[in-house]
Amino acid sequence: MKNGASPSKMRGLSLVEVMVSVVIGLVVVGAVLVSYLSSGKTTRQQAAYAEMHENAQLALTLLSRELLLAGYAQPTGIPVVVPPAVTVFSRTFSGRAVFGCDGNFDAPNKKASAGDVVCASPAAGKPSLEVSYEADVTNTVPIPVSGSPDSPSDCKGSQIRPAAGTVSGVDFFITHNRFFLQTGTGGRSELYCASSTQDSAGQPVSAEPLVDNVDDMKIWYGEANAANPRQIVRYVTAGNVSDWTRIVSVRVCLLMRSGDPVLDTELTATPKYLDCDSVEQDLPDRNLRRAYFSTTTLRNKMAF
């Protein structure tokens, strides 16, 4: 005889049990979703900071390398009087090693034959920096020239023209590399470089971008004491420099911004950042910003 199943053992889940199970499942799914979204936001912000660090390191390394070369020139002669009437060598280049403006240059790609670059008047835009030195195939990237020795290059990697002169029958070249901020084709502020280099037709060469997402730049110049050219007595902006020949150190601040907006739109408080003067500012958008600093001594301008 087959035994029938007990009605009590065939009972399914009650409505209350189903509802409790659903609620527990939703809580678990919600916790996982919140954790995933939070992790995604953190990852995007970390990637944005990494991008800013990389761009800032690239730009500051490039500027520091240029400043270390500022004022470099090979000697062309030594005093012939015994004892010597002068205590310095004759050199291929004795002009100003660095020059700057609190705003734009009047013509960043001004040819060397047209005279020194000057500041735009009235001053507008972000600070600009010029670095000058004798360029050769060891301190710049050499450019192959058909039928001739390799040519040194400027900050854009362009062949430097024309030669500034000759020493022992060999041409030498002086480069004037000019750095400034300008809005690029993508609508973002970028670090640009121009120089006094001419093309094969003798015309100025256009400026080119080097690093993007540089929101602001500020430059201070370390001016030495006239009686002690190795003692820096003050750091000032370009408009307050009294003698460019006494500048022996340069401090640069670059305010970098993230390439993409990564901050939440639901933030109740306006996000802040510190600018190049260490003043707290409101973020104008959802892009991160951070100021990076570098100080470089002009080793070719230090007296020993």
HELIX and SHEET records of a PDB file:
HELIX    1   1 PRO A    7  MET A   10  5                                   4    
HELIX    2   2 LEU A   15  LEU A   69  1                                  55    
HELIX    3   3 ALA A  112  ALA A  114  5                                   3    
HELIX    4   4 ALA A  238  ASN A  240  5                                   3    
HELIX    5   5 TRP A  244  ARG A  246  5                                   3    
SHEET    1   A 2 PRO A  75  GLY A  77  0                                        
SHEET    2   A 2 SER A  90  ARG A  91 -1                                        
SHEET    1   B 4 VAL A  98  CYS A 101  0                                        
SHEET    2   B 4 SER A 128  ALA A 135 -1                                        
SHEET    3   B 4 VAL A 170  THR A 183 -1                                        
SHEET    4   B 4 GLY A 165  VAL A 167 -1                                        
SHEET    1   C 5 VAL A  98  CYS A 101  0                                        
SHEET    2   C 5 SER A 128  ALA A 135 -1                                        
SHEET    3   C 5 VAL A 170  THR A 183 -1                                        
SHEET    4   C 5 SER A 189  SER A 195 -1                                        
SHEET    5   C 5 GLU A 208  ASP A 212 -1                                        
SHEET    1   D 2 ILE A 143  VAL A 145  0                                        
SHEET    2   D 2 SER A 148  SER A 151 -1                                        
SHEET    1   E 4 ILE A 232  VAL A 236  0                                        
SHEET    2   E 4 VAL A 214  ALA A 224 -1                                        
SHEET    3   E 4 ILE A 247  ARG A 257 -1                                        
SHEET    4   E 4 ARG A 289  THR A 297 -1                                        
SHEET    1   F 2 LYS A 272  LEU A 274  0                                        
SHEET    2   F 2 GLU A 280  ASP A 282 -1                                        
END                                                                             
